[in-house]
Amino acid sequence: MTRSALTDYACQRRLEIAVKPRPPQFVVRRLPLGALIAGILVGQPVLARAQGFVSPMYGVNFGGVSGCPQLTGCMDQQTNVSVAAGLLSRLVALEAEVAYTPTFLGEAPGLSSKALTLMGNVMIAPEVGRLRPYMLGGLGVIRTRVELTTSSPITTDHSVLAFGVGGGVIGFVTSHFGLRVDMRYIHSFSEFTVAGLTLSSDNIDYSRASAGVVVKF
């Protein structure tokens, strides 16, 4: 083979190698990196436009175990207070919320029942003029403490994982201040038992209606 033919053959081989498809393993190894880069490129504009917000609310629990157990003189009184804080973009919001109910099972002589809920929520909240209707879902923990002193003193403490789903609407009066109404359903993943009380459900499950304000900054 002449020197010219060898040169032509070498050039042809380099061209074949350059245009030859890479093995699948090469592509698969780079898929996570590509997905990460794509996620950063897509999420960066959303995060850049997001605003922080704080939302205190006041509401009532109803349904599920929130009603009075079988105790004489029990009154349904399950008001709650909550504070949420997070980031709100033009479509999606992230929210961390703390809610406290001082009379979780109602008010009765010899009964003390409290519930503290910590939730992280994802919200789909598109802009419709000054309104932000939204749907949300999240996971968290419910911490309960129930004390009975009607006969022999009984105290139970529970911390259970739970999920919450719901929705509502935010109406902004100004660019930084709005009013909010919210409805959600909360359900625990494990059972909730209190010695000496007959409850309507084995799990912590109840609905919550709240109203409050939203302050963006």
N, CA, C and O of each residue as an XYZ file, in Angstrom:
868
protein
N       0.853     -1.193      0.000
C       0.000      0.000      0.000
C       0.886      1.239      0.000
O       1.814      1.346      0.802
N       0.603      2.156     -0.883
C       1.421      3.352     -1.012
C       1.189      4.275      0.169
O       0.214      4.135      0.906
N       2.113      5.232      0.337
C       1.999      6.204      1.432
C       0.736      7.025      1.305
O       0.090      7.336      2.306
N       0.367      7.389      0.045
C      -0.848      8.168     -0.173
C      -2.087      7.367      0.216
O      -3.032      7.907      0.792
N      -2.074      6.074     -0.104
C      -3.223      5.222      0.253
C      -3.336      5.079      1.757
O      -4.442      5.087      2.298
N      -2.181      4.945      2.458
C      -2.199      4.845      3.924
C      -2.779      6.103      4.548
O      -3.550      6.034      5.505
N      -2.406      7.251      4.002
C      -2.914      8.515      4.530
C      -4.416      8.616      4.350
O      -5.136      9.047      5.251
N      -4.890      8.206      3.152
C      -6.336      8.246      2.901
C      -7.068      7.293      3.829
O      -8.146      7.621      4.324
N      -6.502      6.120      4.072
C      -7.148      5.142      4.958
C      -7.232      5.665      6.400
O      -8.252      5.497      7.068
N      -6.149      6.301      6.872
C      -6.137      6.848      8.233
C      -7.172      7.961      8.386
O      -7.847      8.038      9.412
N      -7.301      8.801      7.401
C      -8.295      9.877      7.458
C      -9.705      9.312      7.476
O     -10.583      9.815      8.177
N      -9.913      8.239      6.678
C     -11.242      7.627      6.644
C     -11.603      7.027      7.984
O     -12.747      7.153      8.421
N     -10.631      6.357      8.674
C     -10.882      5.757      9.972
C     -11.198      6.822     11.024
O     -12.091      6.620     11.846
N     -10.480      7.957     11.013
C     -10.755      9.032     11.966
C     -12.152      9.599     11.752
O     -12.842      9.954     12.707
N     -12.567      9.682     10.466
C     -13.900     10.188     10.165
C     -14.971      9.232     10.668
O     -15.991      9.669     11.200
N     -14.745      7.914     10.503
C     -15.715      6.918     10.971
C     -15.850      6.967     12.485
O     -16.956      6.877     13.017
N     -14.725      7.110     13.178
C     -14.754      7.170     14.643
C     -15.478      8.417     15.110
O     -16.202      8.376     16.105
N     -15.292      9.543     14.398
C     -15.897     10.811     14.810
C     -17.409     10.781     14.691
O     -18.117     11.336     15.530
N     -17.913     10.114     13.620
C     -19.359     10.130     13.390
C     -20.051      8.904     13.947
O     -21.281      8.842     13.939
N     -19.292      7.915     14.436
C     -19.891      6.679     14.955
C     -20.664      6.970     16.229
O     -20.137      7.656     17.104
N     -21.931      6.464     16.381
C     -22.716      6.689     17.616
C     -21.995      6.156     18.837
O     -21.378      5.091     18.792
N     -22.075      6.893     19.918
C     -21.443      6.468     21.158
C     -22.202      5.294     21.747
O     -23.404      5.168     21.511
N     -21.546      4.435     22.501
C     -22.219      3.293     23.115
C     -23.301      3.759     24.065
O     -23.189      4.844     24.636
N     -24.346      2.966     24.251
C     -25.430      3.341     25.160
C     -24.955      3.626     26.568
O     -25.504      4.503     27.235
N     -23.930      2.896     27.046
C     -23.440      3.110     28.410
C     -22.935      4.532     28.581
O     -23.094      5.125     29.648
N     -22.330      5.080     27.542
C     -21.808      6.446     27.610
C     -22.952      7.436     27.815
O     -22.850      8.373     28.607
N     -24.051      7.205     27.076
C     -25.196      8.092     27.180
C     -25.865      7.966     28.540
O     -26.214      8.968     29.164
N     -26.046      6.716     29.001
C     -26.723      6.480     30.277
C     -25.973      7.123     31.429
O     -26.582      7.672     32.348
N     -24.627      7.053     31.378
C     -23.839      7.636     32.465
C     -24.033      9.143     32.548
O     -23.843      9.735     33.610
N     -24.409      9.768     31.437
C     -24.539     11.222     31.426
C     -25.980     11.707     31.570
O     -26.224     12.912     31.629
N     -26.931     10.781     31.628
C     -28.329     11.184     31.798
C     -28.575     11.917     33.103
O     -29.216     12.967     33.065
N     -28.102     11.434     34.288
C     -28.339     12.189     35.529
C     -27.773     13.592     35.481
O     -28.410     14.537     35.946
N     -26.562     13.738     34.914
C     -25.964     15.068     34.817
C     -26.792     15.957     33.917
O     -26.997     17.133     34.219
N     -27.278     15.397     32.796
C     -28.113     16.183     31.895
C     -29.415     16.602     32.543
O     -29.875     17.729     32.363
N     -30.017     15.674     33.311
C     -31.268     16.009     34.000
C     -31.038     17.087     35.043
O     -31.873     17.975     35.217
N     -29.900     17.015     35.745
C     -29.587     18.025     36.748
C     -29.420     19.396     36.108
O     -29.952     20.392     36.599
N     -28.673     19.435     35.001
C     -28.456     20.713     34.311
C     -29.782     21.264     33.795
O     -30.051     22.460     33.912
N     -30.619     20.376     33.218
C     -31.915     20.823     32.715
C     -32.789     21.349     33.843
O     -33.482     22.354     33.681
N     -32.758     20.661     35.004
C     -33.551     21.110     36.150
C     -33.111     22.467     36.640
O     -33.941     23.303     36.998
N     -31.790     22.696     36.658
C     -31.279     23.994     37.098
C     -31.698     25.087     36.126
O     -32.113     26.169     36.541
N     -31.586     24.798     34.809
C     -31.934     25.802     33.808
C     -33.414     26.136     33.834
O     -33.795     27.292     33.653
N     -34.268     25.110     34.063
C     -35.711     25.355     34.108
C     -36.119     26.016     35.417
O     -36.935     26.938     35.411
N     -35.567     25.562     36.540
C     -35.978     26.064     37.847
C     -35.422     27.422     38.201
O     -36.001     28.137     39.019
N     -34.285     27.794     37.587
C     -33.650     29.062     37.944
C     -34.546     30.268     37.695
O     -34.636     31.130     38.569
N     -35.223     30.375     36.528
C     -36.114     31.531     36.341
C     -37.260     31.570     37.334
O     -37.662     32.646     37.776
N     -37.800     30.383     37.697
C     -38.899     30.340     38.663
C     -38.431     30.843     40.019
O     -39.116     31.651     40.646
N     -37.273     30.377     40.480
C     -36.747     30.812     41.771
C     -36.387     32.294     41.745
O     -36.533     32.995     42.746
N     -35.916     32.763     40.592
C     -35.535     34.176     40.503
C     -36.742     35.088     40.661
O     -36.617     36.205     41.163
N     -37.922     34.613     40.229
C     -39.112     35.446     40.309
C     -39.903     35.226     41.595
O     -40.868     35.946     41.851
N     -39.511     34.238     42.412
C     -40.274     33.915     43.615
C     -40.106     34.998     44.671
O     -39.050     35.620     44.789
N     -41.185     35.208     45.444
C     -41.161     36.154     46.553
C     -41.450     35.411     47.852
O     -42.212     34.445     47.876
N     -40.836     35.873     48.917
C     -41.139     35.308     50.216
C     -42.494     35.782     50.717
O     -42.952     36.868     50.362
N     -43.131     34.961     51.543
C     -44.420     35.361     52.113
C     -44.598     34.759     53.496
O     -43.996     33.741     53.837
N     -45.437     35.413     54.282
C     -45.851     34.932     55.603
C     -47.369     34.998     55.648
O     -47.969     35.968     55.184
N     -47.996     33.947     56.217
C     -49.461     33.890     56.214
C     -49.988     33.356     57.544
O     -50.075     32.141     57.718
N     -50.343     34.240     58.495
C     -51.019     33.791     59.717
C     -52.514     33.580     59.444
O     -53.136     34.342     58.704
N     -53.084     32.518     60.063
C     -54.503     32.218     59.848
C     -55.146     31.755     61.161
O     -54.477     31.339     62.107
N     -56.474     31.851     61.164
C     -57.286     31.392     62.286
C     -58.416     30.547     61.712
O     -59.012     30.911     60.699
N     -58.719     29.396     62.367
C     -59.751     28.548     61.805
C     -60.332     27.568     62.795
O     -60.102     27.662     64.001
N     -61.095     26.618     62.261
C     -61.739     25.593     63.086
C     -61.501     24.222     62.455
O     -61.446     24.090     61.233
N     -61.359     23.202     63.309
C     -61.320     21.813     62.871
C     -62.726     21.237     62.933
O     -63.535     21.631     63.773
N     -63.008     20.297     62.031
C     -64.314     19.637     62.087
C     -64.205     18.264     61.421
O     -63.330     18.025     60.588
N     -65.118     17.373     61.809
C     -65.129     16.027     61.238
C     -64.031     15.151     61.821
O     -63.141     15.637     62.519
N     -64.100     13.855     61.529
C     -63.082     12.925     61.999
C     -63.008     12.867     63.507
O     -64.035     12.867     64.185
N     -61.795     12.818     64.039
C     -61.608     12.707     65.487
C     -61.696     14.060     66.180
O     -61.568     14.129     67.402
N     -61.910     15.135     65.431
C     -61.928     16.448     66.066
C     -63.185     16.694     66.897
O     -63.216     17.616     67.713
N     -64.223     15.876     66.699
C     -65.426     16.044     67.502
C     -65.240     15.521     68.916
O     -64.255     14.851     69.224
N     -66.200     15.838     69.766
C     -66.135     15.401     71.162
C     -66.203     13.884     71.277
O     -67.021     13.253     70.608
N     -65.359     13.288     72.114
C     -65.519     11.871     72.428
C     -66.713     11.687     73.359
O     -67.406     12.651     73.684
N     -66.950     10.455     73.784
C     -68.097     10.160     74.650
C     -67.773     10.548     76.093
O     -67.438      9.707     76.928
N     -67.883     11.842     76.352
C     -67.664     12.378     77.690
C     -68.838     13.287     78.049
O     -69.334     14.034     77.205
N     -69.269     13.221     79.280
C     -70.381     14.048     79.737
C     -69.961     15.515     79.763
O     -68.891     15.860     80.264
N     -70.815     16.366     79.220
C     -70.559     17.799     79.260
C     -69.521     18.290     78.291
O     -69.006     19.397     78.448
N     -69.194     17.483     77.276
C     -68.177     17.894     76.301
C     -68.776     18.851     75.290
O     -69.902     18.654     74.834
N     -68.030     19.881     74.938
C     -68.455     20.877     73.956
C     -67.448     20.921     72.808
O     -66.238     20.982     73.023
N     -67.980     20.889     71.580
C     -67.102     21.006     70.412
C     -66.507     22.402     70.352
O     -67.218     23.390     70.169
N     -65.206     22.466     70.505
C     -64.510     23.759     70.501
C     -63.099     23.511     69.989
O     -62.147     23.425     70.765
N     -62.980     23.399     68.660
C     -61.687     23.031     68.079
C     -61.106     24.153     67.224
O     -60.749     23.925     66.069
N     -61.010     25.337     67.765
C     -60.391     26.440     67.033
C     -58.884     26.227     66.957
O     -58.294     25.596     67.834
N     -58.268     26.754     65.911
C     -56.829     26.603     65.736
C     -56.226     27.893     65.205
O     -56.917     28.731     64.626
N     -54.934     28.032     65.413
C     -54.162     29.128     64.836
C     -52.998     28.515     64.070
O     -52.481     27.465     64.452
N     -52.588     29.167     62.993
C     -51.492     28.646     62.179
C     -50.701     29.790     61.580
O     -51.195     30.905     61.415
N     -49.456     29.477     61.260
C     -48.579     30.435     60.575
C     -47.827     29.667     59.497
O     -47.205     28.641     59.773
N     -47.888     30.168     58.275
C     -47.174     29.570     57.152
C     -46.179     30.576     56.596
O     -46.406     31.785     56.638
N     -45.080     30.060     56.077
C     -44.069     30.910     55.447
C     -43.454     30.139     54.296
O     -43.322     28.917     54.363
N     -43.078     30.847     53.239
C     -42.491     30.145     52.109
C     -42.135     31.060     50.967
O     -41.896     32.253     51.150
N     -42.101     30.470     49.766
C     -41.768     31.188     48.533
C     -42.923     31.044     47.559
O     -43.471     29.956     47.388
N     -43.288     32.144     46.925
C     -44.416     32.173     46.003
C     -43.946     32.704     44.656
O     -43.547     33.863     44.539
N     -43.996     31.834     43.626
C     -43.675     32.271     42.268
C     -44.970     32.548     41.524
O     -46.034     32.618     42.139
N     -44.892     32.708     40.206
C     -46.094     33.035     39.437
C     -46.993     31.823     39.240
O     -48.145     31.973     38.833
N     -46.485     30.618     39.523
C     -47.294     29.418     39.338
C     -47.231     28.476     40.530
O     -48.243     27.886     40.907
N     -46.051     28.329     41.126
C     -45.830     27.339     42.177
C     -45.393     28.029     43.461
O     -44.731     29.066     43.428
N     -45.773     27.439     44.597
C     -45.337     27.952     45.897
C     -44.894     26.797     46.774
O     -45.420     25.689     46.673
N     -43.933     27.062     47.625
C     -43.494     26.130     48.660
C     -43.818     26.751     50.007
O     -43.555     27.931     50.237
N     -44.398     25.939     50.905
C     -44.903     26.478     52.160
C     -44.558     25.546     53.315
O     -44.740     24.332     53.217
N     -44.061     26.114     54.402
C     -43.892     25.394     55.660
C     -44.870     25.993     56.654
O     -44.936     27.212     56.814
N     -45.640     25.121     57.332
C     -46.721     25.617     58.185
C     -46.698     24.960     59.562
O     -46.431     23.766     59.698
N     -46.983     25.768     60.572
C     -47.169     25.288     61.947
C     -48.593     25.637     62.364
O     -49.008     26.791     62.254
N     -49.347     24.637     62.844
C     -50.723     24.865     63.301
C     -50.890     24.301     64.704
O     -50.348     23.243     65.021
N     -51.640     25.009     65.544
C     -51.833     24.589     66.939
C     -53.312     24.628     67.290
O     -53.996     25.624     67.054
N     -53.796     23.522     67.860
C     -55.178     23.424     68.335
C     -55.150     23.153     69.832
O     -54.751     22.061     70.236
N     -55.556     24.099     70.672
C     -55.457     23.919     72.124
C     -56.522     22.988     72.699
O     -56.336     22.448     73.790
N     -57.646     22.785     71.982
C     -58.708     21.883     72.464
C     -59.064     20.922     71.333
O     -60.152     21.005     70.763
N     -58.157     20.021     71.012
C     -58.276     19.176     69.830
C     -59.504     18.263     69.883
O     -60.158     18.056     68.861
N     -59.825     17.713     71.059
C     -60.984     16.822     71.196
C     -62.184     17.521     71.828
O     -63.140     16.854     72.222
N     -62.155     18.821     71.930
C     -63.247     19.556     72.547
C     -62.945     19.902     73.993
O     -61.882     19.576     74.522
N     -63.902     20.569     74.619
C     -63.763     20.979     76.009
C     -64.704     20.159     76.885
O     -65.901     20.065     76.611
N     -64.145     19.562     77.952
C     -64.943     18.769     78.898
C     -64.229     18.768     80.238
O     -63.006     18.899     80.287
N     -64.986     18.619     81.340
C     -64.345     18.538     82.655
C     -63.371     17.361     82.719
O     -63.721     16.231     82.378
N     -62.162     17.639     83.155
C     -61.162     16.582     83.282
C     -60.458     16.202     81.999
O     -59.686     15.244     81.988
N     -60.702     16.925     80.910
C     -60.072     16.605     79.622
C     -59.209     17.761     79.159
O     -59.646     18.912     79.142
N     -57.978     17.442     78.783
C     -57.075     18.405     78.150
C     -56.488     17.734     76.913
O     -55.867     16.677     77.015
N     -56.680     18.339     75.758
C     -56.192     17.735     74.505
C     -55.626     18.819     73.602
O     -56.297     19.808     73.309
N     -54.395     18.630     73.166
C     -53.701     19.615     72.342
C     -53.097     18.912     71.129
O     -52.731     17.738     71.190
N     -53.003     19.648     70.036
C     -52.400     19.101     68.815
C     -51.538     20.170     68.152
O     -51.957     21.316     67.991
N     -50.333     19.775     67.772
C     -49.406     20.646     67.048
C     -49.068     19.960     65.730
O     -48.621     18.813     65.716
N     -49.283     20.663     64.629
C     -49.061     20.096     63.306
C     -47.959     20.870     62.587
O     -47.987     22.100     62.528
N     -46.995     20.139     62.045
C     -45.917     20.718     61.247
C     -46.004     20.108     59.854
O     -45.903     18.891     59.700
N     -46.190     20.944     58.843
C     -46.382     20.456     57.480
C     -45.519     21.226     56.484
O     -45.305     22.430     56.619
N     -45.034     20.504     55.488
C     -44.405     21.118     54.326
C     -45.278     20.877     53.114
O     -45.598     19.729     52.810
N     -45.671     21.927     52.414
C     -46.651     21.809     51.332
C     -46.098     22.351     50.009
O     -45.289     23.278     49.980
N     -46.560     21.744     48.931
C     -46.335     22.259     47.580
C     -47.667     22.774     47.061
O     -48.675     22.073     47.145
N     -47.685     23.975     46.534
C     -48.920     24.612     46.068
C     -48.834     24.919     44.576
O     -47.813     25.399     44.085
N     -49.916     24.637     43.871
C     -50.081     25.102     42.495
C     -51.012     26.307     42.568
O     -52.200     26.166     42.861
N     -50.463     27.500     42.298
C     -51.203     28.744     42.537
C     -51.028     29.714     41.371
O     -50.240     30.654     41.471
N     -51.744     29.506     40.273
C     -51.603     30.400     39.125
C     -52.198     31.784     39.392
O     -53.127     31.926     40.187
N     -51.665     32.776     38.733
C     -52.177     34.135     38.854
C     -53.397     34.315     37.959
O     -53.349     34.022     36.764
N     -54.487     34.796     38.540
C     -55.690     35.154     37.777
C     -56.047     36.580     38.186
O     -56.900     36.800     39.047
N     -55.387     37.533     37.561
C     -55.534     38.920     37.992
C     -54.933     39.085     39.388
O     -53.769     38.761     39.621
N     -55.751     39.597     40.309
C     -55.304     39.747     41.695
C     -55.587     38.504     42.530
O     -55.233     38.459     43.709
N     -56.217     37.497     41.937
C     -56.556     36.276     42.664
C     -55.510     35.206     42.415
O     -54.923     35.130     41.336
N     -55.281     34.370     43.441
C     -54.396     33.214     43.324
C     -55.130     31.987     43.857
O     -54.899     31.596     45.001
N     -56.013     31.361     43.060
C     -56.594     30.095     43.494
C     -55.498     29.035     43.553
O     -54.575     29.049     42.738
N     -55.595     28.127     44.502
C     -54.515     27.158     44.642
C     -55.021     25.802     45.120
O     -56.059     25.683     45.769
N     -54.236     24.788     44.767
C     -54.362     23.440     45.320
C     -53.045     23.130     46.012
O     -51.989     23.605     45.596
N     -53.114     22.328     47.074
C     -51.882     22.008     47.791
C     -51.895     20.569     48.281
O     -52.947     19.946     48.426
N     -50.713     20.068     48.527
C     -50.523     18.760     49.136
C     -49.212     18.759     49.882
O     -48.262     19.426     49.472
N     -49.146     18.016     50.976
C     -47.910     18.020     51.750
C     -47.835     16.902     52.758
O     -48.790     16.152     52.961
N     -46.670     16.805     53.392
C     -46.393     15.799     54.413
C     -45.898     16.491     55.668
O     -45.361     17.598     55.616
N     -46.088     15.820     56.801
C     -45.621     16.405     58.052
C     -45.834     15.502     59.241
O     -45.976     14.287     59.105
N     -45.855     16.112     60.406
C     -45.976     15.394     61.679
C     -47.073     16.045     62.514
O     -47.191     17.269     62.567
N     -47.875     15.200     63.164
C     -48.868     15.683     64.128
C     -48.434     15.227     65.516
O     -48.228     14.035     65.746
N     -48.298     16.163     66.430
C     -47.923     15.877     67.814
C     -49.131     16.152     68.703
O     -49.617     17.282     68.756
N     -49.620     15.126     69.403
C     -50.799     15.279     70.267
C     -50.439     14.954     71.712
O     -49.557     14.142     71.988
N     -51.150     15.612     72.623
C     -51.030     15.332     74.055
C     -52.435     15.375     74.653
O     -53.112     16.402     74.598
N     -52.862     14.256     75.221
C     -54.204     14.144     75.791
C     -54.071     13.731     77.256
O     -53.359     12.781     77.581
N     -54.768     14.459     78.140
C     -54.773     14.160     79.564
C     -56.209     13.973     80.046
O     -57.081     14.793     79.760
N     -56.448     12.882     80.781
C     -57.746     12.596     81.386
C     -57.578     12.514     82.894
O     -56.731     11.772     83.392
N     -58.387     13.279     83.622
C     -58.293     13.277     85.088
C     -59.651     13.008     85.723
O     -59.862     13.316     86.896
N     -60.586     12.423     84.939
C     -61.927     12.173     85.472
C     -61.925     11.076     86.532
O     -62.665     11.169     87.512
N     -61.113     10.049     86.354
C     -61.008      8.984     87.370
C     -59.543      8.873     87.774
O     -59.063      9.687     88.563
N     -58.833      7.897     87.259
C     -57.389      7.840     87.476
C     -56.706      8.640     86.375
O     -57.079      8.515     85.208
N     -55.712      9.461     86.719
C     -55.060     10.305     85.711
C     -54.419      9.485     84.593
O     -53.701      8.520     84.857
N     -54.680      9.871     83.350
C     -54.111      9.218     82.168
C     -53.560     10.298     81.249
O     -54.244     11.278     80.955
N     -52.323     10.117     80.797
C     -51.703     11.044     79.857
C     -51.111     10.260     78.701
O     -50.376      9.296     78.916
N     -51.423     10.660     77.481
C     -50.853     10.011     76.301
C     -50.256     11.068     75.383
O     -50.835     12.134     75.176
N     -49.087     10.749     74.840
C     -48.409     11.610     73.871
C     -48.164     10.807     72.600
O     -47.693      9.671     72.655
N     -48.486     11.399     71.463
C     -48.286     10.736     70.171
C     -47.637     11.700     69.196
O     -47.946     12.891     69.172
N     -46.723     11.154     68.387
C     -46.192     11.877     67.229
C     -46.344     10.951     66.033
O     -45.744      9.877     65.996
N     -47.137     11.359     65.063
C     -47.420     10.498     63.913
C     -47.189     11.260     62.620
O     -47.402     12.471     62.547
N     -46.749     10.527     61.597
C     -46.615     11.109     60.268
C     -47.995     11.276     59.649
O     -48.891     10.468     59.891
N     -48.163     12.316     58.854
C     -49.469     12.606     58.275
C     -49.300     13.299     56.931
O     -48.230     13.810     56.602
N     -50.380     13.304     56.167
C     -50.408     14.057     54.916
C     -51.596     15.010     54.931
O     -52.565     14.804     55.663
N     -51.510     16.044     54.122
C     -52.605     17.000     54.015
C     -52.837     17.376     52.566
O     -51.885     17.529     51.800
N     -54.104     17.526     52.182
C     -54.476     17.983     50.840
C     -55.553     19.043     50.987
O     -56.311     19.040     51.957
N     -55.617     19.940     50.032
C     -56.646     20.976     50.135
C     -56.490     22.031     49.070
O     -55.865     21.814     48.032
N     -57.072     23.181     49.351
C     -57.017     24.282     48.409
C     -57.631     25.527     49.002
O     -58.078     25.541     50.148
N     -57.642     26.562     48.204
C     -58.188     27.833     48.672
C     -57.937     28.921     47.654
O     -57.702     28.647     46.477
N     -57.989     30.141     48.109
C     -57.757     31.274     47.222
C     -57.147     32.421     48.024
O     -57.497     32.656     49.181
N     -56.231     33.121     47.376
C     -55.632     34.333     47.944
C     -56.030     35.493     47.047
O     -55.860     35.436     45.829
N     -56.556     36.538     47.652
C     -56.890     37.746     46.905
C     -56.023     38.900     47.380
O     -56.103     39.300     48.542
N     -55.190     39.439     46.486
C     -54.268     40.496     46.873
C     -54.940     41.861     46.752
O     -55.409     42.248     45.681
N     -54.974     42.573     47.861
C     -55.522     43.924     47.893
C     -54.502     44.908     47.331
O     -54.854     45.833     46.599
N     -53.233     44.699     47.682
C     -52.123     45.461     47.120
C     -51.104     44.456     46.594
O     -51.338     43.249     46.651
N     -49.995     44.937     46.090
C     -48.979     44.029     45.546
C     -48.297     43.212     46.635
O     -47.650     42.210     46.331
N     -48.428     43.619     47.906
C     -47.751     42.914     48.993
C     -48.690     42.406     50.089
O     -48.237     41.733     51.015
N     -49.956     42.706     50.008
C     -50.881     42.304     51.079
C     -52.137     41.690     50.478
O     -52.724     42.235     49.543
N     -52.548     40.533     51.036
C     -53.739     39.871     50.539
C     -54.501     39.159     51.631
O     -54.011     39.000     52.749
N     -55.718     38.726     51.296
C     -56.575     37.951     52.181
C     -56.629     36.512     51.672
O     -56.571     36.254     50.470
N     -56.740     35.589     52.619
C     -56.663     34.170     52.253
C     -57.752     33.360     52.947
O     -58.003     33.537     54.139
N     -58.405     32.461     52.185
C     -59.297     31.456     52.763
C     -58.757     30.093     52.344
O     -58.265     29.925     51.228
N     -58.854     29.121     53.253
C     -58.174     27.846     53.054
C     -59.026     26.713     53.618
O     -59.635     26.846     54.680
N     -59.060     25.592     52.888
C     -59.740     24.387     53.345
C     -58.828     23.200     53.060
O     -58.326     23.046     51.946
N     -58.617     22.366     54.068
C     -57.777     21.200     53.843
C     -58.192     20.014     54.712
O     -58.865     20.170     55.731
N     -57.769     18.825     54.280
C     -58.047     17.579     54.981
C     -56.718     16.975     55.406
O     -55.780     16.901     54.613
N     -56.643     16.544     56.657
C     -55.401     16.004     57.227
C     -55.667     14.598     57.742
O     -56.690     14.345     58.379
N     -54.743     13.688     57.463
C     -54.921     12.284     57.840
C     -53.563     11.703     58.226
O     -52.572     11.914     57.527
N     -53.521     10.972     59.336
C     -52.269     10.363     59.798
C     -52.077      9.006     59.129
O     -53.037      8.377     58.684
N     -50.815      8.563     59.064
C     -50.504      7.265     58.482
C     -50.633      6.123     59.489
O     -50.694      4.960     59.092
N     -50.674      6.433     60.770
C     -50.764      5.381     61.792
C     -51.905      5.678     62.749
O     -52.477      6.767     62.728
N     -52.236      4.694     63.596
C     -53.389      4.801     64.470
C     -53.138      5.744     65.638
O     -52.002      5.998     66.037
N     -54.236      6.250     66.163
C     -54.215      7.203     67.271
C     -55.142      6.645     68.348
O     -56.349      6.530     68.133
N     -54.586      6.303     69.494
C     -55.379      5.706     70.561
C     -55.225      6.503     71.845
O     -54.146      7.003     72.165
N     -56.317      6.608     72.564
C     -56.322      7.269     73.870
C     -57.052      6.358     74.843
O     -58.229      6.057     74.648
N     -56.368      5.920     75.880
C     -56.981      5.022     76.852
C     -58.153      5.708     77.541
O     -58.040      6.843     78.005
N     -59.279      5.003     77.601
C     -60.439      5.533     78.310
C     -61.386      6.360     77.465
O     -62.428      6.791     77.961
N     -61.050      6.598     76.180
C     -61.919      7.391     75.306
C     -62.322      6.584     74.084
O     -61.520      5.830     73.534
N     -63.556      6.747     73.667
C     -64.033      6.146     72.429
C     -64.030      7.207     71.345
O     -64.782      8.179     71.413
N     -63.177      7.017     70.340
C     -63.031      8.007     69.278
C     -63.740      7.527     68.021
O     -64.022      6.339     67.862
N     -64.022      8.471     67.134
C     -64.756      8.132     65.916
C     -63.867      7.520     64.838
O     -64.381      7.046     63.825
N     -62.565      7.517     65.024
C     -61.659      6.976     64.021
C     -60.401      6.457     64.705
O     -59.999      6.964     65.752
N     -59.780      5.435     64.101
C     -58.524      4.908     64.636
C     -57.339      5.779     64.254
O     -56.294      5.721     64.901
N     -57.489      6.578     63.218
C     -56.429      7.475     62.780
C     -56.814      8.915     63.093
O     -57.988      9.240     63.274
N     -55.800      9.766     63.150
C     -56.089     11.199     63.244
C     -56.514     11.663     61.863
O     -55.707     11.685     60.933
N     -57.765     12.030     61.730
C     -58.237     12.585     60.476
C     -59.269     13.659     60.781
O     -60.170     13.462     61.596
N     -59.127     14.774     60.127
C     -60.063     15.878     60.334
C     -59.916     16.879     59.198
O     -58.927     16.873     58.465
N     -60.910     17.728     59.068
C     -60.865     18.815     58.094
C     -60.640     20.129     58.834
O     -60.910     20.247     60.029
N     -60.141     21.103     58.096
C     -59.834     22.405     58.707
C     -60.200     23.528     57.758
O     -59.810     23.522     56.591
N     -60.947     24.485     58.263
C     -61.293     25.690     57.498
C     -60.630     26.875     58.179
O     -60.758     27.053     59.390
N     -59.915     27.692     57.398
C     -59.160     28.805     57.982
C     -59.288     30.051     57.116
O     -59.615     29.979     55.931
N     -59.026     31.173     57.728
C     -58.975     32.455     57.013
C     -57.868     33.294     57.635
O     -57.604     33.203     58.834
N     -57.234     34.099     56.818
C     -56.152     34.933     57.343
C     -55.645     35.904     56.296
O     -56.375     36.291     55.384
N     -54.405     36.289     56.433
C     -53.793     37.262     55.543
C     -52.494     36.689     54.964
O     -51.934     35.720     55.478
N     -52.047     37.308     53.900
C     -50.767     36.961     53.275
C     -49.978     38.247     53.078
O     -50.487     39.228     52.536
N     -48.734     38.225     53.523
C     -47.847     39.378     53.345
C     -46.652     38.916     52.505
O     -45.912     38.030     52.932
N     -46.454     39.495     51.332
C     -45.306     39.191     50.477
C     -44.196     40.210     50.723
O     -44.452     41.369     51.049
N     -42.972     39.752     50.559
C     -41.836     40.665     50.727
C     -40.703     40.277     49.783
O     -39.657     40.927     49.775
